[in-house]
Amino acid sequence: MAAAPAAGRFAGVELGGTKVIVTLADGIDIAEQHSLPTTSPAETLGAAVARLAAWDDAVPLAAIGIASFGPIRVDPAATDYGTMLCTTKAGWAGAHIVGAFSERFACPIALDTDVNGAGIAEAVLGAGRGCRTIVYLTIGTGVGGGVIVGGRPVIGRLHPEIGHLRLRRGEGDVFAGACSFHGDCIEGLLSGPALRARFGRDPATVDPSDPAWDMAASDLAELFVALMLTLSPDRIIVGGSVALGQPGLLARATDRAGEMLIKYIPDYDVAALSCIVRPPALKNDAGPMGAILLAVGADRQGPPSVTSGLRSSALRDSRG
């Protein structure tokens, strides 16, 4: 039986490497939203707390959801729960993310990764509806991946760090990679800063038909193949500024992945991969809505599920 629609005022914080989006929702219908720059932890978290405090002073918040970049400790039983670990974002290692909010607010606070949050939103409301297993990838300032199985995010000792996988490189590719930890991991090859280093200029200025994209497409295809062989997802949803800004990259990588996979598994041909690899149906709302759904889950004392029956008329209207 579907759960009753969410009731109450919820706040969501999508904490990204470049910007923070804070969202106020009545139920799961967005009422107000603001974007803040990600600078230092004190300045960024202070600004986010201040915005939420203004909402809470007007009408008390039922719960808060935080969907953050990482790696971050998401296990509530850990002594350093809610703390940023060794991240590529300078100055943020050791930042107490949850603590900045729990000091001010008495309501329930849920924490997960930004990609898990976006994956939950797509599973509940977007391109992953009806799917058993989905992977949500974001390719932007960094590269991250969340895995949602049965409507719930996969969490173990930490959380998936798909962006830091090191996979087979394209033949003749001599780019060293740009990740400060691993060099040529997926993030070091495909993130916005990595592409800028690879091309020597803003990747947005590189023509989509330029052969320079071939090596990047090869790297992304290798990631798709690895995900299909390890997780067998019903859907791989790819968002982020680079992915959404370069649809030709996704198309090339999807075709190449299908050509590689069909040699082993006939079910994974180019046509099948074209249905499996999709852009987010919620577009830029996936992350903010994920944070709101985390808040709803905290209020209900459990993470939201794809069977929860949640719907948002505001999002349906925004998608047309």
N, C-alpha and C positions, 0 to 999 in steps of 0.2 A: 504494500500500500504506500502511495506517495506521501511524503511528509507534508505538513501544512506549510504554506508559504512563510518565509522569514518575516518576523515582525520586530519592529524596534529600529533604533538609529545605530548604524554601524559605521566605523571608520576603518579605512584601509590605507596602508602605507606601502607603496611599491618603491623599495630602495634600490636604485640602480647606480651604476658606476658613473654616469654622467648627470642624471637628474633623479629627483624623488617626486613621485606623484602621490599626493594625499587626496583621499576621496571620502566624501560623506554620502551615505546611502540611507534611504528610507526603505527598510527591507533590503532588497537588492536592486532597487531603482536608484540610480545615481542622482543625487540632489545638488552636489557641489563638488568641484575638483580644482586643485591647484598644482602647479609644477614648480619645484624648487631646485636650484642647482646643487649638485653634490660637491661640496668643498671639503672642509675638515669635518671630522666626526662631531665635535662640539657644536660647530656652527650649523651643520646640516640637521643633526638630530634635534638641536634646540629649536630650530625654525619649524620642524615638523611637529614637535610637541606643542609649541605655541599655537599652531593652527588648530590642532585637535583640541587643545584646551579651550579655545574660543567656542568651538562647537559644543564641547561638553558643558561649558558654563551656561549655554543657551538651553540645551536639552541634554540630560545625561546620556552618554553613550552606553549601549548595551554591551559592546565588546569591540576589540581592536584586532585587526589582522595585519601582520607584518610579513611581506614577501621580499626577501633581501638577496642581494648578490652575496657571493661567498668566496671561499668556503666559510661556513658559519656553523657553530654547534647548535644542532636542532633537537638534540635529545634532552627532554626536560629533566631526566634523572642525572645528567652530567653536572659536575660542580661548576663548569664554565658555560653552562647553558646560556644561549643568547649572545655569545661572544664571537666576534670575527676572528678567524684564524689567519694563517699566513696567506694574504691575498695580494694580487698584482696591483691593487689600488693603494697607492702610496699613502701612508699615514693611518690606514684603517685597521691594521692588524692589532688585535687586542681590544678593539672598541666594544663597549658593552651596549649592544643594540637594544635588547629587551629592557635592560635596566634603566635606560633613558626614559622609557615610557612607564614602567612599573612604579617608578618613584613619584609619578604625577597622577596616575590613573588607578583606581581600585577595581575597575571592571576586568573581566577575563581578557587575556592577551594571547593570541596564537602567533607562532613563528614558523615559517618554512622558507624555502628558497624561492627566489623570484620565478625560476622556471617551473618549479613544482606548483606554485600558485597559478601561473598562467596555464599550466597543463590541467589543473583542476577545473579552471574556468572553461577551457575548451572541451573538457570531458562532460561538464554539466550543461553548458549552453552553446557550444560551438562545434567545430569540425570533428570533435571526438565523440559526439553523442552516439550511443549505441555500440561503441567499441569496447572490447575487453581490455586491450592493452594499447596505450598510446605513448609515444615519446614526443615531448615538446622541446624543440631546439630554438635557441635564440642566437642569432649571429649579429653582433653589433659592436659595442665597445669591447666586449669579450665574447666568448662562446660558452654557452651553458646548456645543459640538458636535464630535463626532469622526466621521470618514468612514472606513469600512472597505470596501475593495474586494478581492475575492478572498481574504478572510481577513487582509489586511494593512492597517495604518493608512496613510492618505494623509499624507505629509510632503513639503513642498517647501522653500522658503526658510525657512519657519517651520512652523506647523501651522495647520489651519483655526481661524479665530476667528469662528465663526458667530454667537456671541452679540452681536457688535458690528456686525452688518449693520444698515443703516438702510433701512427699507422703507416702503411707502406706509402712511399713517396712516388710521384710520377717519374717516369724515366727521363733523365736529363735535367730534372729540376734541381738547381743548385742554391735556391733561396734558403738561407740558414734558419729562418723563422724568427719571430719577435717576442716569444714568451720569455720573461725574465727568469722563469723557473726551469722550463723544459726546452726552450728553443723552438723546435719544429713540431710541437704538439698541435692539435687541431686549432686551438686558440691562437697559437703562434703563427699559424698559416692563413687563417680565414677571418680573424677579427678585423674591425675597421682599421686599427693601428697597424696590424700585420699587413693588410693589403696596401696601405699607404707606403709602408716600407718596401714591399715587394715591387710596387709600380713606380715608386719614387715621386708620387703625386697623389692627390685626392682620388680615391677609386671612383667617386661619383663622376669624375671628368673623363674616365676611360670608357670609350665606346663599347657597348655590350657585345658587338661583333668582333672586337679586338681579340686576336689569338692569345694575348696575354692572359685572358680569363681561362684558357684551357687548363693550365696547371691548377688553378684554384678549383675548377670544376672537378678535376681528377681527385683532389684532396677531399672535397665534399662527397664525391661518389664513394670513396673508400669508407667514409664515415657511415653513409647509408648502408653499405654492404655489411659493415661490422654490426650495426644495429639490427638489421634484418636477420643475421645469422645468430646473434646472441639473444635477442629479445623477441623476435618474430612479431613485431607490433602490427596491429590492424591499421594504424595510422602514424605517420611521422609528420608532425606539424611544425613548420619552420617559420619563425618570426624574427623580429629584430630589424634594425635599420638597414643593415647590409643586405639581408635576405629579401626584405620587402622592397628595397630600392634597386635590386638587381634580379628581377625574375628570370632573366636569361641564364644566370648562374645556376639557379635551381633546376631549370629545364635541362641544361647540359649535364648537370650532375645526375639527375634522375635517369636520363637516357643511358648514361655511361654505367650507372649502377645496375640497371636492368640488363644491359649487355653482359656484365660480369656475372650476375647471379644466375641467368638462365642456363649457363653452362653446367650448373650444378643442380639447381632447383627450377624446373620448367614453370612452376607457378609464379615465379618472380621475374616475369619478362617485363619489357619496357611498358606495355600497356598496364600491367598490374601495378608497377611502381608509380606510374603517373596518377593512379587512384590513391595509392598509399601515402605518397608525399604530397602534402597540401599546405597552403598558407593558412594562417589562423582565421577562422570565420569572424572572430571578434576584433580582428585587426589590432589597433593600439589599445583596445579596451581589455585585452586578455589579462595583462598583468594587474591593472587596477581592480578588475572584477575578481581575480584570484585572491587578492588581499581581502576584499569584502567577503568572499565565501569562506576564507579562513576565520574571519571574525564571526560569521554566522555559525560556523562549526564550533568555535570556542563557546559561544552562547549556548549551544545545544550540547556541549560537552562531547563533541566528536567531530572529526573532519567531514566535510560535505561529501556526498556520494553521487554518482551519476544517476542513481535511482531516486534522488531526493525530490524530484519533481519541481525544482526551482526553475523559474522562468523570469525574464526581465523584459517587460514591454519596451522600456527605454532602449535596451540594446537591440531589440528586434527592429524598432523604428530606425536606429542609427545604421543598421545594415541594409535597410531598404526592403 
